[in-house]
Amino acid sequence: MIIKTIIFASMDFESLVNHISVIQNTLQAQAAHAVNLALTSRNWLIGRYIVEFEQNGEDRAAYGEQLLKKLELRLKTKGLNERRFREFRRLYIVYPQLKDSVLQLITLRSQIGHTLSAEFTKPIRHTLSAELQNHEVQIDKWHIPADKIFNKLPYSHLKFISKIDDPVKRAFYEMESIRGCWSARELERQITSLYYERCGLSKNQEALSAIVQQQAIQLQPADVINTPMALGFLGLNERALVTENDLEQSILDNLQSFLLEMGHGFCFEARQKRILIDEDYFFADLVFYHRILKYHIIVELKIDKFHHEYASQLNMYLNYYKAEVMQPDDNLPIGILLCTEKGDTLVKYATAGLDPNIFVQKYRVQLPSEEEIKNFISQGI
């Protein structure tokens, strides 16, 4: 009690601010780290059980190639779907060395720890596939301590790195991500911009690495907690998977009502329609269907001026609907792209050769009256 009195007696306002900031940042980082470790452990364990079942399951023949899809349908759990199961299986195959770290975490913090501990101490019953054997050889040759990978790389990072077949290239991105504390988006950017290959060709690798690390976007605790994977793992509302600012939300609300009131036959089908292409999700803002004229209307809203990639994105949605959604008696879908500004020449060149049913328009937001704006300005003078 005396110590507390001395501390508070010598504290000024700036000290109070600093203490609260340190507490907030430190405990937020700890919470994010705990969530990440649990998420990685869950995904690795699921991957392990899937591989075990595929090789030794008593009734595995009855499921065959449909195993992951049937798992999704049976579990009916947000965040656990065929795509994720495929990722989890790959995580286990690429990182079997995480076993001890996962087991230690589960044993200390979970009621299932003892059961899992007994299972892990049993000899592995299945004969390792060529894929698993190959990865074990690679691990021995290019070794980064498993506990370092487990504790320093969130699952959002491991998801990208595990796709890399070359063990040297994989180790390179592991080390660079850890050293630079990269965000997942930064890691993906470095992989797609061929940082590993550029580093191999560079005559001054240390200088290149220093430049990359200086410009890199670093990982923040909120990045871990706010990922779709973490939100789904924590059981948060699916609405949190799509972030929209207030302006976009308001415009979409009014646009939805407007189209539904345009005339007979318009049917609302989806908002933030989730589209899975390869292993990536995309979200179409609004989707309608005209039941009389039989065609889909896909509306994309952008809170800035027109960019050429917006037309390509909408064109991709239309092609997806033609291939995956359209029924034999449907007419071709229509795409509407709304932007705050558009240059006619850029729109002309950007849409040339794309689907002719793409329409780019500029929208205006209804402002307060001139009198209300004058009153607002006068209050600030």
N, C-alpha and C positions, 0 to 999 in steps of 0.2 A: 504494500500500500504506500509506503514511504517512497519507493522507487517511482510509482505512478505519479505521485504528487510532484516529485522533482522533474519528471519528464514533462508533465503538463505545465508546470510553472515556467519552464524555459521554452515553451512552444509558442511560436508566432503563427500567423495565418499561412504564410508560405510553407512552414513546416507541416502544418495540418494538411494542406493540399498535397504535399509530397508524400506524406505517410499514406493517405487514402489512395493516391495513384499507384504507389508501390504495391499496396494490398490488392487493389483491383487487378493490376496487370499480372501479378504473381499467381494469384489464385485462379484467374481466368486461364492462364497458360497451363496450370496444373489440371484444371477441369478438361481442357481441350486434349491434353496429353492422355488423361485417363480414358476419355471417350475413344481416342484413336487406338490405344492399346487393346481395348475391349473389342473394337470393330475389327481390327486386324486379326485378333485371336478367333473371333467368331467365324470370319470368312475363311481363315486357314483351316479351321476344324471342319467346317462344312465341306471344303474342298477335299480334305483327307477322307472323310466318310464317303463322298461321292466316288473317289478313286477306288477305295476299298470295296464298295459295293459293285462297281463296274467289273472288278477283277474276281471277286469272290462271293458276291451276293447269291444266296440260294435260289432266288427267283429272278435273277438279272436278265435271263433270256426272254422273260415275258415283257420286258420294257425296252430293251435294245436301244436304238437311237432316239427313242421318244422319252427316255428317262428324265431328262431335265425339264421337258415340257410338262410331263405328268407330275413331277415334283411341284412345279409351280401351281398347277391346278389343284393339287391335293392340299398344299400348305395354305394357300390363299393369304399370304402374309406380305404386307407392303415392303418393297425393297428386295424381296426374294423371288426372282423370276429366272427364266431360262438364260437370259443374257448374263445375269449376275452369277448364276451357278457355273456358267462356263468360265467366268473370270476367277471364281473361287478355286475351281479345279486347277486352272493354270497357276494360280498363286501357290498352291501346295506342291505342284510338280516342279516349279522353278525354285521354290524356297523350302525344301524339306528340312533344312537346317534350323528353321525357326521352332522346331519341336520343343526344345528345352525351355525357350523363353515363353512360349505359349503355355506350356504345362505349369511353369512356375507361377505365372500370373493367375491362371485358373485355380491352381491349388490354394493360393493365398486368399483369393477374393470370391470364390464361388463354392456353392454347396455341391456342385458336380465335380469338384476338383479331385476327390478321392477316387471316384469312378473312372475318370479320365486317366488318373495317374496309374491305376491298375492296368488299363488298356494299353497305355504307352509302354509299360514295362514288359509286356508280352512280346515275344518275337513276332516280327512282321510276317503274317501268314501268306501274303501274296508274293508271287514271283515278280520281281521288279520288271516292268516293261522296259523296252529299249529306250523309251523317252526318259523314264526315271533314271535308268542306269547312266545315260548320257549326261544328265544334269548332275548326278553325284560326282562323276569324273570332273566336270567343269567346276564344281564347288571346291574340290580339292586343289585345283590348279589356280583358280582366281578367287582367293578367299578374302572376304570382308567379314569380320566377326558378326555372327548372327545376332547377338544382343545389340550391337550397334545399329544394324538394319532395323531390328524390331523397335528399338526405342527412338530412333532418329528419323525414320521415314514413315509418314502416315500412309494409310492404305491408299489414299488418293494418288500417292506417288508410286507405290508398289504396283498399282493397277497398270500404269503406263510402262514402268520399267520391265515388268514381267513379260511384256509382249516382245521384248528384244531377245532374239535367239542367240546372238553372239555373246558369250560370257564376259569377254573383255570389254565390249561396248556397254554391257549391262553394268559391270563394275565401275566403269568410267562415270556413268550417270548417277550411280549410287553415291560415289565419292563426291562428285561435284554438287549434287543436291544437298548432301549433308554439310559440305564445306560452306556453301553459299546460303543455306537455309532457304532454298527456293520454295516458292508457292507451286502448287500443282500446275497452274496455268503456265508459269514460267518454265517448269520442267518440260511440259508438252511443247512449248514454243522452241526450246533449245533442241529437242529431239527432231522436230519437223524442220528446223533450220539447219540440220546436219552439223551441229556443234562438234560432235565426235569426229566426223570426217574432216571438218575444217581444222580441228586441232591436229589431226594426223598430218595434214598437208602443210601446216604452218611451220615456218622456220624458227619462230619464237613462241613456243607454246605457253610459256609462263606469262608473257605479255598479253596474249590472247585471253588466257584464263582470267587474268586480272581485270581486263576490260569487261568481259562477260559478267563476272561477279559484281563489278561495280555498277553495272546497268541493270542487274537482275532485280525482279520484284520478289521481296522476301516473304516467307510464310508468316502469317499472323494467327494467333489463337482462334480468332473468329472464322478464319478460312477453314479450319478443321471442323468446327462445330456446325457451320452453315452449309456444308456440302450436302447435296441431295442424299448421298449414301448415309451420312451421319444423321440427318434429319429422319430418314426412314428407319434407321437403326434405333433411334430414340423414341420412335412412335409418334412423332409430331405430325400435325395436320399436313396433308399432301399439298394444300394451298401454299405452304411455305416453300415448295420446290420451285415456284415461279415468282420472281420478284418483279414488281411493277411500281413505278412511281405514281403519285396521285393523279398527275395529268393524264397519263396513259390510261389509268383505270377509269377515270371519268369519261374520257372519249370513247373507250370501248363500251362502257355502259350505255351511253347515248346512241352510239352507232348500232349497237345490237337492237335497241328499241326502235330506231329509225327504220332499219331494214325489215323488221318484223311488221312494221306498219305500212310498208311500201305498197303492199297489195296482196291479193289472194294467192296463196300457194307457197309463200316463203316459210320454211321450217328451220328453226334453230337446231343445229346438230351438235356443236361442240365449241368450247372456249378453251384457249390454250391447248388445242388438240395435239396430243403427244404422238410424234411420228418416229418410229425406229428404223434407221437406215444403217446397215452394217452393224456397228456397235455404238452408234451415237444417237442421242435423242434430239429431236428438233420440235419446236412448238409453233404451230400456226395459230395466230391470234383469234380469229373467228372463222367458223365454218358453217355455212347454211346449205340447205338443199331445197330446190324448187320442185315440188312434187308434181306439178302439172307439166312444166317444160322439161323436167327430168335432167337437171344438171346441178353440180355442186358449185358454190361460190366460196372461195377462200380469200379472206381479207387479212392483209398484213398492215400493221400500223407502225410507223417509225416516228420517233420524237426528234427528228432532225431532217436535214435536206436530203434529197435523193442521192444515193451512191449506187454505182453500177452493180455492186455485189447484191444489193437488195433485189434487183430484177432476177439475178441468177438463183437466189434463194427461193423466190416465189415460183420460178420456172421448175425448180426441183420438186416443190410441193405438187404442182400440177402433174408432172410426170409420174410422181408417186401415186396420185389418185387415179391416173389413167391405168397404171399397171396393177395396183393392189386393191382399189376401192370400187371403181366403176363397174356397174352391172352391164350385161350385154345390151340392154335397151336404154341405157343412159346416154345423154349427149355429153360432149367434152366439157370439162370443168372450166370455170372462169376464175381468174385471179385479179384482185383489186389491191393495188399498193398505194397507200396514203402516206404522204410526206408533208413536212412543213413548207418545203420549197422544192422546186424542180426546174432544171434547165432543159428546155425542149430538145436542144441538140444532143445533150448527154443522154437523155431518155431515148432519143431516136437511135443513137449508136449502140446503147447498152441493150436495147430490146431487139435489135435487128437479128434475125435468125432464131429468136426464141419463140415460144408459144404465142400465136397471134391473139390469144384470149387473155393476155396480160394488159391491164389498164393501170396507168400511173396517174394519180391525181394529187393536187395540193389541197390541204384542208386548212381552215382558219378556226381559231378558237374564239368563241364569243367573249369579248371583254366586258368589264363593267361599263356603265354609262360614262359619258364624258364628265358629267357633273360629279359622279362618285370618284373618278380619278382626280379631278381638281381638288376635291375635299381631302383626299388622301395625301396629295402633294402639299397642300397648305398646312396639314397637321405636322409635317416633318420640317417645316421652315422655322 
